[in-house]
Amino acid sequence: MTGYRYLSRQLIRVARRVAPCEREGWAHAMSIEVDAIPSDRDALGWALGCLQASCHWRLKSMRPTDFWLIRWGMALWVALVAFDALSYAGFTLNYKLGFSTAQYPYPPNIPLLDVTPLWDPILTLVAGVLLLLAVVLILRRKRVALEAVATPFVVLLSLFAIRVSRPESGILQSLSAVYQKSPFEMIWPTAGLSITILICLALWRDRRTPAPR
């Protein structure tokens, strides 16, 4: 056996291991085909092509949540967004319903809180609860996790846009001041928005990729 022939067989063996389960028949056929090629160099080229195809199909069949580090990172980020939403909802409902008579830390926010409708914190509260549910769904790799993240995310973005439109909020002025101070400080909110969108895309990829058999 020449070195080319030996190397081609070893590459085919690796390609069969790399190929996903649904391509098992194809992997078996290519292993037979390589032995039928008379030229050792042509057989090596065939084996390299088979290995490339196996890697392609393996990457295509992989789901992002199959990796525990990605899955837990996604869950942790969604949990942080849920905590932020629940904190705002609790803070606002506490003021709107009069549960607390203490002045701190309300005075700087009273103008905005007075014009904030009650449905705003209630919707935020519901969105926060859905995001907590999404954490569990992500860790359990459920297909419905996409809706559990995307729906409250859209709701929170819509509520934020409504708050920004109110002159009493001062959000636009604050963002403008931060940008004038240093444009790089806007990287963090932009990165936060991008991370959430990437999580939604990853969950969408999970849904399109069939589960391994």
N, CA and C atoms as a LAMMPS dump frame, in Angstrom:
ITEM: TIMESTEP
0
ITEM: NUMBER OF ATOMS
639
ITEM: BOX BOUNDS ff ff ff
-5.0000000000000000e+02 5.0000000000000000e+02
-5.0000000000000000e+02 5.0000000000000000e+02
-5.0000000000000000e+02 5.0000000000000000e+02
ITEM: ATOMS id mol type element x y z
1 1 1 N 0.848 -1.189 0
2 1 2 C 0 0 0
3 1 3 C 0.889 1.247 0
4 2 1 N 0.65 2.161 -0.928
5 2 2 C 1.431 3.386 -1
6 2 3 C 0.99 4.357 0.094
7 3 1 N 1.825 5.384 0.296
8 3 2 C 1.488 6.385 1.297
9 3 3 C 0.23 7.15 0.943
10 4 1 N 0.019 7.421 -0.375
11 4 2 C -1.189 8.121 -0.809
12 4 3 C -2.444 7.312 -0.491
13 5 1 N -2.37 6.014 -0.761
14 5 2 C -3.535 5.159 -0.53
15 5 3 C -3.843 5.041 0.977
16 6 1 N -2.777 4.903 1.763
17 6 2 C -2.972 4.808 3.215
18 6 3 C -3.581 6.097 3.767
19 7 1 N -3.055 7.245 3.314
20 7 2 C -3.566 8.522 3.798
21 7 3 C -5.012 8.742 3.368
22 8 1 N -5.348 8.329 2.148
23 8 2 C -6.725 8.5 1.674
24 8 3 C -7.691 7.68 2.517
25 9 1 N -7.284 6.459 2.897
26 9 2 C -8.16 5.632 3.732
27 9 3 C -8.329 6.22 5.13
28 10 1 N -7.255 6.789 5.652
29 10 2 C -7.361 7.419 6.97
30 10 3 C -8.276 8.65 6.919
31 11 1 N -8.185 9.414 5.84
32 11 2 C -9.061 10.585 5.697
33 11 3 C -10.524 10.158 5.561
34 12 1 N -10.757 9.094 4.838
35 12 2 C -12.124 8.581 4.696
36 12 3 C -12.655 8.118 6.051
37 13 1 N -11.789 7.494 6.851
38 13 2 C -12.213 7.037 8.173
39 13 3 C -12.62 8.227 9.047
40 14 1 N -11.827 9.301 8.977
41 14 2 C -12.162 10.514 9.741
42 14 3 C -13.451 11.129 9.216
43 15 1 N -13.598 11.147 7.889
44 15 2 C -14.797 11.73 7.283
45 15 3 C -16.053 10.971 7.716
46 16 1 N -15.961 9.658 7.836
47 16 2 C -17.124 8.875 8.269
48 16 3 C -17.496 9.183 9.72
49 17 1 N -16.484 9.447 10.535
50 17 2 C -16.759 9.786 11.928
51 17 3 C -17.346 11.193 12.061
52 18 1 N -16.892 12.085 11.199
53 18 2 C -17.361 13.469 11.269
54 18 3 C -18.769 13.602 10.714
55 19 1 N -19.098 12.821 9.712
56 19 2 C -20.404 12.951 9.046
57 19 3 C -21.547 12.734 10.041
58 20 1 N -22.609 13.547 9.955
59 20 2 C -23.761 13.364 10.856
60 20 3 C -24.49 12.069 10.569
61 21 1 N -25.349 11.662 11.514
62 21 2 C -26.042 10.371 11.409
63 21 3 C -26.894 10.277 10.155
64 22 1 N -27.545 11.402 9.785
65 22 2 C -28.425 11.349 8.623
66 22 3 C -27.655 11.18 7.312
67 23 1 N -26.317 11.32 7.352
68 23 2 C -25.491 11.129 6.163
69 23 3 C -24.696 9.823 6.242
70 24 1 N -25.141 8.917 7.061
71 24 2 C -24.404 7.676 7.251
72 24 3 C -24.324 6.856 5.958
73 25 1 N -25.427 6.795 5.224
74 25 2 C -25.42 6.05 3.967
75 25 3 C -24.456 6.649 2.959
76 26 1 N -24.448 7.976 2.889
77 26 2 C -23.532 8.655 1.972
78 26 3 C -22.087 8.401 2.382
79 27 1 N -21.8 8.436 3.69
80 27 2 C -20.441 8.21 4.173
81 27 3 C -19.975 6.794 3.852
82 28 1 N -20.874 5.827 3.968
83 28 2 C -20.501 4.441 3.64
84 28 3 C -20.214 4.294 2.146
85 29 1 N -21.02 4.958 1.324
86 29 2 C -20.826 4.861 -0.13
87 29 3 C -19.5 5.478 -0.56
88 30 1 N -19.118 6.583 0.058
89 30 2 C -17.868 7.235 -0.357
90 30 3 C -16.662 6.412 0.076
91 31 1 N -16.791 5.66 1.181
92 31 2 C -15.675 4.816 1.61
93 31 3 C -15.446 3.663 0.64
94 32 1 N -16.526 3.191 0.019
95 32 2 C -16.392 2.137 -0.991
96 32 3 C -15.844 2.717 -2.29
97 33 1 N -16.28 3.937 -2.604
98 33 2 C -15.873 4.567 -3.862
99 33 3 C -14.372 4.83 -3.904
100 34 1 N -13.78 5.184 -2.769
101 34 2 C -12.364 5.535 -2.776
102 34 3 C -11.492 4.321 -3.107
103 35 1 N -11.932 3.143 -2.708
104 35 2 C -11.151 1.941 -3.023
105 35 3 C -11.254 1.56 -4.497
106 36 1 N -12.297 2.06 -5.161
107 36 2 C -12.486 1.734 -6.578
108 36 3 C -11.705 2.665 -7.497
109 37 1 N -11.104 3.721 -6.944
110 37 2 C -10.333 4.665 -7.763
111 37 3 C -8.948 4.078 -7.994
112 38 1 N -8.534 3.859 -9.25
113 38 2 C -7.243 3.196 -9.501
114 38 3 C -6.039 4.061 -9.135
115 39 1 N -6.122 5.357 -9.359
116 39 2 C -4.983 6.225 -9.103
117 39 3 C -4.922 6.591 -7.618
118 40 1 N -3.739 6.413 -7.025
119 40 2 C -3.581 6.724 -5.602
120 40 3 C -3.744 8.215 -5.335
121 41 1 N -3.233 9.037 -6.225
122 41 2 C -3.346 10.486 -6.045
123 41 3 C -4.801 10.949 -6.205
124 42 1 N -5.486 10.367 -7.18
125 42 2 C -6.902 10.706 -7.354
126 42 3 C -7.72 10.262 -6.148
127 43 1 N -7.329 9.112 -5.586
128 43 2 C -8.026 8.626 -4.386
129 43 3 C -7.817 9.577 -3.218
130 44 1 N -6.615 10.118 -3.108
131 44 2 C -6.339 11.073 -2.034
132 44 3 C -7.151 12.354 -2.223
133 45 1 N -7.227 12.834 -3.479
134 45 2 C -8.05 14.016 -3.745
135 45 3 C -9.518 13.768 -3.438
136 46 1 N -9.998 12.567 -3.771
137 46 2 C -11.388 12.2 -3.468
138 46 3 C -11.618 12.182 -1.958
139 47 1 N -10.657 11.617 -1.226
140 47 2 C -10.793 11.543 0.233
141 47 3 C -10.821 12.933 0.859
142 48 1 N -9.99 13.839 0.359
143 48 2 C -9.986 15.212 0.876
144 48 3 C -11.327 15.893 0.613
145 49 1 N -11.888 15.676 -0.579
146 49 2 C -13.193 16.248 -0.89
147 49 3 C -14.289 15.682 -0.005
148 50 1 N -14.2 14.372 0.278
149 50 2 C -15.194 13.749 1.164
150 50 3 C -15.092 14.305 2.576
151 51 1 N -13.869 14.507 3.036
152 51 2 C -13.684 15.075 4.376
153 51 3 C -14.244 16.49 4.446
154 52 1 N -14.01 17.273 3.407
155 52 2 C -14.551 18.627 3.359
156 52 3 C -16.08 18.601 3.379
157 53 1 N -16.673 17.696 2.613
158 53 2 C -18.133 17.588 2.585
159 53 3 C -18.68 17.143 3.94
160 54 1 N -17.982 16.219 4.602
161 54 2 C -18.429 15.751 5.917
162 54 3 C -18.408 16.882 6.937
163 55 1 N -17.344 17.684 6.9
164 55 2 C -17.256 18.829 7.822
165 55 3 C -18.374 19.833 7.539
166 56 1 N -18.666 20.027 6.259
167 56 2 C -19.738 20.952 5.887
168 56 3 C -21.078 20.469 6.429
169 57 1 N -21.385 19.2 6.243
170 57 2 C -22.66 18.669 6.721
171 57 3 C -22.72 18.643 8.238
172 58 1 N -21.586 18.386 8.89
173 58 2 C -21.57 18.395 10.35
174 58 3 C -21.861 19.786 10.889
175 59 1 N -21.216 20.805 10.314
176 59 2 C -21.466 22.181 10.76
177 59 3 C -22.907 22.592 10.49
178 60 1 N -23.436 22.141 9.356
179 60 2 C -24.805 22.495 9
180 60 3 C -25.819 21.835 9.927
181 61 1 N -25.493 20.67 10.461
182 61 2 C -26.42 19.941 11.318
183 61 3 C -26.307 20.33 12.792
184 62 1 N -25.291 21.126 13.126
185 62 2 C -25.08 21.496 14.535
186 62 3 C -26.046 22.596 14.948
187 63 1 N -26.537 22.517 16.177
188 63 2 C -27.412 23.538 16.742
189 63 3 C -26.632 24.317 17.794
190 64 1 N -26.767 25.652 17.84
191 64 2 C -25.998 26.438 18.812
192 64 3 C -26.19 25.986 20.248
193 65 1 N -27.408 25.598 20.619
194 65 2 C -27.668 25.228 22.008
195 65 3 C -27.134 23.838 22.352
196 66 1 N -26.551 23.134 21.386
197 66 2 C -25.932 21.855 21.707
198 66 3 C -24.684 22.046 22.566
199 67 1 N -24.107 23.24 22.515
200 67 2 C -22.92 23.537 23.307
201 67 3 C -23.353 24.165 24.632
202 68 1 N -22.96 23.539 25.722
203 68 2 C -23.447 23.991 27.029
204 68 3 C -22.988 25.403 27.346
205 69 1 N -21.792 25.808 26.889
206 69 2 C -21.297 27.147 27.185
207 69 3 C -22.162 28.204 26.503
208 70 1 N -22.518 27.965 25.234
209 70 2 C -23.385 28.9 24.515
210 70 3 C -24.776 28.908 25.135
211 71 1 N -25.275 27.728 25.46
212 71 2 C -26.623 27.627 26.027
213 71 3 C -26.732 28.369 27.361
214 72 1 N -25.768 28.169 28.238
215 72 2 C -25.805 28.84 29.536
216 72 3 C -25.524 30.331 29.406
217 73 1 N -24.68 30.707 28.444
218 73 2 C -24.441 32.138 28.216
219 73 3 C -25.697 32.845 27.742
220 74 1 N -26.432 32.204 26.839
221 74 2 C -27.699 32.768 26.374
222 74 3 C -28.694 32.895 27.522
223 75 1 N -28.782 31.839 28.337
224 75 2 C -29.721 31.859 29.462
225 75 3 C -29.353 32.943 30.467
226 76 1 N -28.053 33.123 30.721
227 76 2 C -27.622 34.144 31.669
228 76 3 C -27.972 35.542 31.17
229 77 1 N -27.762 35.789 29.876
230 77 2 C -28.07 37.113 29.343
231 77 3 C -29.569 37.395 29.392
232 78 1 N -30.378 36.424 29.01
233 78 2 C -31.832 36.6 29.058
234 78 3 C -32.292 36.82 30.496
235 79 1 N -31.654 36.138 31.443
236 79 2 C -31.999 36.334 32.853
237 79 3 C -31.672 37.765 33.305
238 80 1 N -30.562 38.324 32.819
239 80 2 C -30.209 39.708 33.164
240 80 3 C -31.233 40.689 32.589
241 81 1 N -31.663 40.45 31.356
242 81 2 C -32.687 41.314 30.759
243 81 3 C -33.995 41.191 31.529
244 82 1 N -34.343 39.976 31.951
245 82 2 C -35.558 39.769 32.744
246 82 3 C -35.465 40.495 34.085
247 83 1 N -34.313 40.436 34.716
248 83 2 C -34.125 41.117 36.009
249 83 3 C -34.277 42.625 35.846
250 84 1 N -33.73 43.176 34.765
251 84 2 C -33.857 44.61 34.517
252 84 3 C -35.323 44.998 34.303
253 85 1 N -36.053 44.182 33.532
254 85 2 C -37.47 44.467 33.271
255 85 3 C -38.292 44.368 34.549
256 86 1 N -38.047 43.345 35.353
257 86 2 C -38.797 43.167 36.593
258 86 3 C -38.469 44.267 37.605
259 87 1 N -37.224 44.726 37.601
260 87 2 C -36.848 45.819 38.509
261 87 3 C -37.593 47.093 38.15
262 88 1 N -37.638 47.408 36.849
263 88 2 C -38.373 48.601 36.419
264 88 3 C -39.855 48.469 36.735
265 89 1 N -40.424 47.274 36.459
266 89 2 C -41.851 47.075 36.713
267 89 3 C -42.161 47.207 38.202
268 90 1 N -41.324 46.619 39.045
269 90 2 C -41.551 46.714 40.486
270 90 3 C -41.407 48.13 40.996
271 91 1 N -40.403 48.83 40.499
272 91 2 C -40.17 50.221 40.906
273 91 3 C -41.36 51.109 40.525
274 92 1 N -41.829 50.959 39.293
275 92 2 C -42.912 51.808 38.799
276 92 3 C -44.249 51.466 39.448
277 93 1 N -44.542 50.174 39.564
278 93 2 C -45.8 49.771 40.203
279 93 3 C -45.829 50.175 41.672
280 94 1 N -44.69 50.125 42.31
281 94 2 C -44.613 50.542 43.714
282 94 3 C -45.024 51.994 43.878
283 95 1 N -44.643 52.816 42.902
284 95 2 C -45.008 54.236 42.96
285 95 3 C -46.451 54.452 42.519
286 96 1 N -46.85 53.815 41.396
287 96 2 C -48.181 54.057 40.841
288 96 3 C -49.29 53.564 41.77
289 97 1 N -49.062 52.474 42.455
290 97 2 C -50.081 51.913 43.336
291 97 3 C -49.96 52.415 44.772
292 98 1 N -48.954 53.229 45.024
293 98 2 C -48.822 53.828 46.346
294 98 3 C -48.428 52.864 47.44
295 99 1 N -47.663 51.836 47.1
296 99 2 C -47.239 50.873 48.114
297 99 3 C -46.17 51.452 49.042
298 100 1 N -45.427 52.447 48.557
299 100 2 C -44.357 53.032 49.365
300 100 3 C -44.554 54.532 49.444
301 101 1 N -44.402 55.062 50.632
302 101 2 C -44.521 56.514 50.835
303 101 3 C -43.157 57.182 50.964
304 102 1 N -42.103 56.392 50.956
305 102 2 C -40.761 56.97 51.058
306 102 3 C -40.432 57.766 49.806
307 103 1 N -39.733 58.868 49.972
308 103 2 C -39.431 59.726 48.825
309 103 3 C -38.27 59.163 47.994
310 104 1 N -37.298 58.567 48.631
311 104 2 C -36.159 58.028 47.879
312 104 3 C -36.552 56.701 47.245
313 105 1 N -36.198 56.438 45.985
314 105 2 C -35.437 57.284 45.058
315 105 3 C -36.337 57.92 44.007
316 106 1 N -37.559 58.3 44.384
317 106 2 C -38.53 58.773 43.403
318 106 3 C -38.334 60.195 42.876
319 107 1 N -37.921 61.177 43.678
320 107 2 C -37.976 62.581 43.214
321 107 3 C -37.444 62.844 41.817
322 108 1 N -36.27 62.295 41.405
323 108 2 C -35.794 62.599 40.057
324 108 3 C -36.698 62.02 38.965
325 109 1 N -37.519 61.017 39.292
326 109 2 C -38.317 60.334 38.277
327 109 3 C -39.807 60.639 38.363
328 110 1 N -40.209 61.467 39.326
329 110 2 C -41.637 61.708 39.524
330 110 3 C -42.323 62.269 38.276
331 111 1 N -41.741 63.25 37.556
332 111 2 C -42.422 63.763 36.352
333 111 3 C -42.725 62.662 35.336
334 112 1 N -41.774 61.747 35.145
335 112 2 C -42.015 60.66 34.192
336 112 3 C -42.998 59.65 34.759
337 113 1 N -42.869 59.318 36.045
338 113 2 C -43.757 58.328 36.649
339 113 3 C -45.203 58.805 36.677
340 114 1 N -45.393 60.113 36.827
341 114 2 C -46.761 60.638 36.873
342 114 3 C -47.482 60.472 35.542
343 115 1 N -46.743 60.567 34.44
344 115 2 C -47.381 60.466 33.116
345 115 3 C -47.311 59.048 32.556
346 116 1 N -46.668 58.146 33.271
347 116 2 C -46.572 56.76 32.803
348 116 3 C -47.884 56.036 33.083
349 117 1 N -48.532 55.509 32.046
350 117 2 C -49.782 54.774 32.272
351 117 3 C -49.528 53.472 33.022
352 118 1 N -50.532 52.98 33.682
353 118 2 C -50.376 51.778 34.497
354 118 3 C -50.072 50.552 33.649
355 119 1 N -50.561 50.552 32.387
356 119 2 C -50.321 49.379 31.558
357 119 3 C -48.845 49.221 31.178
358 120 1 N -48.077 50.308 31.272
359 120 2 C -46.652 50.245 30.936
360 120 3 C -45.907 49.285 31.866
361 121 1 N -45.929 49.499 33.192
362 121 2 C -45.222 48.539 34.061
363 121 3 C -45.858 47.162 34.081
364 122 1 N -47.176 47.087 33.852
365 122 2 C -47.814 45.772 33.83
366 122 3 C -47.304 44.949 32.646
367 123 1 N -47.23 45.592 31.457
368 123 2 C -46.679 44.888 30.295
369 123 3 C -45.209 44.527 30.518
370 124 1 N -44.47 45.422 31.159
371 124 2 C -43.066 45.138 31.452
372 124 3 C -42.941 43.956 32.405
373 125 1 N -43.839 43.898 33.379
374 125 2 C -43.841 42.773 34.315
375 125 3 C -44.108 41.459 33.598
376 126 1 N -45.092 41.454 32.703
377 126 2 C -45.404 40.244 31.929
378 126 3 C -44.216 39.845 31.063
379 127 1 N -43.576 40.841 30.437
380 127 2 C -42.41 40.548 29.595
381 127 3 C -41.28 39.954 30.432
382 128 1 N -41.066 40.481 31.631
383 128 2 C -40.024 39.939 32.496
384 128 3 C -40.289 38.499 32.902
385 129 1 N -41.553 38.189 33.2
386 129 2 C -41.916 36.814 33.557
387 129 3 C -41.702 35.877 32.37
388 130 1 N -42.073 36.328 31.169
389 130 2 C -41.87 35.51 29.973
390 130 3 C -40.382 35.261 29.723
391 131 1 N -39.565 36.261 29.998
392 131 2 C -38.124 36.081 29.816
393 131 3 C -37.558 35.079 30.82
394 132 1 N -38.088 35.086 32.039
395 132 2 C -37.662 34.066 33.002
396 132 3 C -38.061 32.675 32.535
397 133 1 N -39.244 32.576 31.946
398 133 2 C -39.669 31.304 31.367
399 133 3 C -38.754 30.91 30.215
400 134 1 N -38.322 31.918 29.445
401 134 2 C -37.426 31.645 28.318
402 134 3 C -36.099 31.069 28.785
403 135 1 N -35.634 31.487 29.961
404 135 2 C -34.383 30.939 30.501
405 135 3 C -34.505 29.421 30.659
406 136 1 N -35.613 28.975 31.225
407 136 2 C -35.836 27.539 31.408
408 136 3 C -35.939 26.834 30.052
409 137 1 N -36.653 27.448 29.122
410 137 2 C -36.836 26.831 27.803
411 137 3 C -35.522 26.729 27.044
412 138 1 N -34.667 27.734 27.197
413 138 2 C -33.355 27.688 26.526
414 138 3 C -32.511 26.564 27.092
415 139 1 N -32.486 26.451 28.411
416 139 2 C -31.671 25.405 29.038
417 139 3 C -32.181 24.014 28.686
418 140 1 N -33.491 23.9 28.461
419 140 2 C -34.071 22.604 28.097
420 140 3 C -34.124 22.413 26.582
421 141 1 N -33.643 23.409 25.843
422 141 2 C -33.546 23.36 24.379
423 141 3 C -34.898 23.099 23.721
424 142 1 N -35.907 23.847 24.151
425 142 2 C -37.24 23.756 23.58
426 142 3 C -37.358 24.684 22.383
427 143 1 N -38.1 24.254 21.38
428 143 2 C -38.267 25.051 20.163
429 143 3 C -39.022 26.342 20.419
430 144 1 N -39.914 26.332 21.396
431 144 2 C -40.725 27.515 21.685
432 144 3 C -39.915 28.601 22.383
433 145 1 N -38.656 28.337 22.695
434 145 2 C -37.81 29.34 23.349
435 145 3 C -37.661 30.595 22.489
436 146 1 N -37.726 30.44 21.17
437 146 2 C -37.61 31.603 20.286
438 146 3 C -38.721 32.605 20.548
439 147 1 N -39.973 32.129 20.609
440 147 2 C -41.09 33.032 20.884
441 147 3 C -40.997 33.613 22.289
442 148 1 N -40.514 32.796 23.243
443 148 2 C -40.417 33.251 24.63
444 148 3 C -39.386 34.353 24.805
445 149 1 N -38.437 34.458 23.871
446 149 2 C -37.444 35.534 23.93
447 149 3 C -37.847 36.692 23.026
448 150 1 N -38.239 36.389 21.793
449 150 2 C -38.508 37.437 20.812
450 150 3 C -39.733 38.275 21.166
451 151 1 N -40.807 37.642 21.64
452 151 2 C -42.037 38.391 21.926
453 151 3 C -41.84 39.431 23.024
454 152 1 N -41.345 39.062 24.216
455 152 2 C -41.122 40.102 25.237
456 152 3 C -40.048 41.104 24.839
457 153 1 N -39.085 40.673 24.034
458 153 2 C -38.044 41.6 23.581
459 153 3 C -38.645 42.704 22.721
460 154 1 N -39.553 42.334 21.805
461 154 2 C -40.237 43.328 20.97
462 154 3 C -41.108 44.241 21.838
463 155 1 N -41.78 43.656 22.823
464 155 2 C -42.628 44.454 23.718
465 155 3 C -41.782 45.467 24.487
466 156 1 N -40.651 45.035 25.006
467 156 2 C -39.788 45.942 25.774
468 156 3 C -39.23 47.054 24.892
469 157 1 N -38.866 46.721 23.654
470 157 2 C -38.382 47.755 22.737
471 157 3 C -39.479 48.774 22.429
472 158 1 N -40.697 48.296 22.24
473 158 2 C -41.824 49.19 21.95
474 158 3 C -42.098 50.107 23.146
475 159 1 N -42.085 49.55 24.344
476 159 2 C -42.31 50.36 25.541
477 159 3 C -41.207 51.393 25.723
478 160 1 N -39.977 50.999 25.421
479 160 2 C -38.871 51.949 25.527
480 160 3 C -39.04 53.091 24.537
481 161 1 N -39.479 52.762 23.323
482 161 2 C -39.707 53.807 22.315
483 161 3 C -40.798 54.766 22.77
484 162 1 N -41.827 54.245 23.431
485 162 2 C -42.897 55.109 23.94
486 162 3 C -42.375 56.018 25.038
487 163 1 N -41.544 55.479 25.908
488 163 2 C -40.983 56.301 26.986
489 163 3 C -40.084 57.397 26.427
490 164 1 N -39.303 57.056 25.424
491 164 2 C -38.405 58.052 24.827
492 164 3 C -39.201 59.191 24.21
493 165 1 N -40.383 58.881 23.67
494 165 2 C -41.193 59.909 23.016
495 165 3 C -41.786 60.918 24.009
496 166 1 N -41.774 60.588 25.285
497 166 2 C -42.303 61.513 26.279
498 166 3 C -41.235 62.547 26.653
499 167 1 N -41.564 63.84 26.582
500 167 2 C -40.573 64.864 26.933
501 167 3 C -40.111 64.752 28.379
502 168 1 N -40.974 64.24 29.271
503 168 2 C -40.619 64.175 30.68
504 168 3 C -39.535 63.141 30.968
505 169 1 N -39.322 62.226 30.038
506 169 2 C -38.371 61.15 30.317
507 169 3 C -36.939 61.645 30.371
508 170 1 N -36.569 62.559 29.486
509 170 2 C -35.191 63.041 29.434
510 170 3 C -34.207 62.007 28.918
511 171 1 N -34.72 60.903 28.343
512 171 2 C -33.832 59.832 27.881
513 171 3 C -32.977 60.294 26.707
514 172 1 N -33.605 60.989 25.75
515 172 2 C -32.842 61.454 24.593
516 172 3 C -31.751 62.424 25.003
517 173 1 N -32.069 63.324 25.947
518 173 2 C -31.071 64.272 26.417
519 173 3 C -29.915 63.544 27.105
520 174 1 N -30.25 62.5 27.885
521 174 2 C -29.204 61.745 28.569
522 174 3 C -28.315 61.015 27.576
523 175 1 N -28.92 60.39 26.578
524 175 2 C -28.134 59.688 25.562
525 175 3 C -27.263 60.654 24.772
526 176 1 N -27.814 61.827 24.477
527 176 2 C -27.038 62.825 23.75
528 176 3 C -25.837 63.295 24.57
529 177 1 N -26.062 63.484 25.886
530 177 2 C -24.961 63.915 26.752
531 177 3 C -23.883 62.84 26.837
532 178 1 N -24.313 61.598 26.936
533 178 2 C -23.347 60.503 27.009
534 178 3 C -22.549 60.412 25.712
535 179 1 N -23.231 60.581 24.575
536 179 2 C -22.543 60.501 23.284
537 179 3 C -21.544 61.643 23.114
538 180 1 N -21.92 62.823 23.547
539 180 2 C -21.014 63.96 23.436
540 180 3 C -19.814 63.796 24.362
541 181 1 N -20.028 63.165 25.485
542 181 2 C -18.925 62.928 26.415
543 181 3 C -17.93 61.948 25.826
544 182 1 N -18.435 60.845 25.306
545 182 2 C -17.584 59.847 24.659
546 182 3 C -18.452 58.938 23.804
547 183 1 N -18.269 58.954 22.487
548 183 2 C -19.077 58.081 21.62
549 183 3 C -18.906 56.596 21.943
550 184 1 N -17.744 56.233 22.53
551 184 2 C -17.486 54.832 22.821
552 184 3 C -18.391 54.296 23.933
553 185 1 N -18.947 55.19 24.764
554 185 2 C -19.826 54.726 25.829
555 185 3 C -21.155 54.198 25.28
556 186 1 N -21.464 54.519 24.025
557 186 2 C -22.686 53.992 23.405
558 186 3 C -22.501 52.56 22.915
559 187 1 N -21.261 52.059 23.026
560 187 2 C -21.007 50.688 22.581
561 187 3 C -21.776 49.689 23.439
562 188 1 N -21.869 49.97 24.754
563 188 2 C -22.488 49.003 25.662
564 188 3 C -23.978 48.803 25.389
565 189 1 N -24.772 49.871 25.294
566 189 2 C -26.189 49.613 24.958
567 189 3 C -26.37 49.001 23.573
568 190 1 N -25.51 49.408 22.627
569 190 2 C -25.586 48.81 21.288
570 190 3 C -25.214 47.336 21.32
571 191 1 N -24.189 47.012 22.118
572 191 2 C -23.78 45.615 22.249
573 191 3 C -24.879 44.79 22.912
574 192 1 N -25.551 45.373 23.911
575 192 2 C -26.639 44.659 24.57
576 192 3 C -27.772 44.337 23.615
577 193 1 N -28.132 45.305 22.785
578 193 2 C -29.173 45.074 21.783
579 193 3 C -28.728 44.015 20.781
580 194 1 N -27.467 44.086 20.371
581 194 2 C -26.955 43.126 19.387
582 194 3 C -26.92 41.712 19.951
583 195 1 N -26.55 41.579 21.222
584 195 2 C -26.483 40.249 21.845
585 195 3 C -27.861 39.602 21.861
586 196 1 N -28.887 40.377 22.216
587 196 2 C -30.24 39.829 22.256
588 196 3 C -30.696 39.41 20.864
589 197 1 N -30.37 40.206 19.854
590 197 2 C -30.731 39.844 18.479
591 197 3 C -29.998 38.576 18.05
592 198 1 N -28.725 38.45 18.426
593 198 2 C -27.965 37.248 18.086
594 198 3 C -28.55 36.011 18.762
595 199 1 N -29.043 36.171 19.991
596 199 2 C -29.68 35.049 20.679
597 199 3 C -30.933 34.604 19.924
598 200 1 N -31.715 35.575 19.468
599 200 2 C -32.912 35.241 18.688
600 200 3 C -32.532 34.525 17.395
601 201 1 N -31.465 34.971 16.747
602 201 2 C -31.019 34.31 15.515
603 201 3 C -30.531 32.891 15.795
604 202 1 N -29.834 32.714 16.929
605 202 2 C -29.359 31.378 17.291
606 202 3 C -30.525 30.439 17.562
607 203 1 N -31.546 30.93 18.244
608 203 2 C -32.723 30.105 18.508
609 203 3 C -33.483 29.804 17.218
610 204 1 N -33.478 30.759 16.3
611 204 2 C -34.1 30.526 14.992
612 204 3 C -33.332 29.452 14.216
613 205 1 N -32.007 29.502 14.321
614 205 2 C -31.176 28.463 13.685
615 205 3 C -31.459 27.11 14.325
616 206 1 N -31.642 27.071 15.626
617 206 2 C -31.986 25.831 16.315
618 206 3 C -33.272 25.228 15.767
619 207 1 N -34.247 26.097 15.523
620 207 2 C -35.536 25.613 15.042
621 207 3 C -35.424 25.05 13.628
622 208 1 N -34.607 25.65 12.797
623 208 2 C -34.466 25.197 11.409
624 208 3 C -33.617 23.936 11.295
625 209 1 N -32.782 23.668 12.31
626 209 2 C -31.91 22.513 12.256
627 209 3 C -32.593 21.33 12.931
628 210 1 N -32.808 20.249 12.233
629 210 2 C -33.463 19.097 12.862
630 210 3 C -32.63 18.516 13.979
631 211 1 N -33.278 18.029 15.017
632 211 2 C -32.577 17.43 16.145
633 211 3 C -31.904 16.14 15.698
634 212 1 N -30.695 15.87 16.212
635 212 2 C -30.013 14.627 15.828
636 212 3 C -30.773 13.402 16.288
637 213 1 N -30.783 12.387 15.429
638 213 2 C -31.483 11.151 15.763
639 213 3 C -30.573 10.16 16.452
